[in-house]
Amino acid sequence: MDVKIIKGPVGKASSIKMVRSIFVKGLEALTAECALAAVEADVLDEVFNSLSAEHPHFDMIKHSIYNFERSLSHGKRRSEELKEVSKMLEDLRLANHMSKATAIWQNNIGSLEKTNLMSEIKENFVSFAKQLSAELRDIKE
């Protein structure tokens, strides 16, 4: 563990973690939603190739696989964290539409109770994504 002392008022370290979570968990949700839509629309190669060309340091397929695995394994806990992030944003009097949407997304993925490993997801990404899309359609919000 890399421990770092955060100087300042009580709660500053928690604020750092929560603000980072907006980005990290939000990027996971956005990447997964993009990947599922690309698979369902049968444009996965075109979309991922286009994104890779525009963002050469961001491996879309690698991040998608990693993000799916993390959300499947930890989505419920991450959803609860994002609910707390939303409360923090409300306290700061900021919009929190993305954090609320990310909490829903993480909860939905996490509630599937799948234990896919990255290697299993990578093995047949399209089949995995299609099955995940079908299961997500069954979730009532």
Helices and strands as residue ranges (DSSP letters): H 12-40, H 44-54, H 60-91, H 97-110, H 118-123, H 125-137
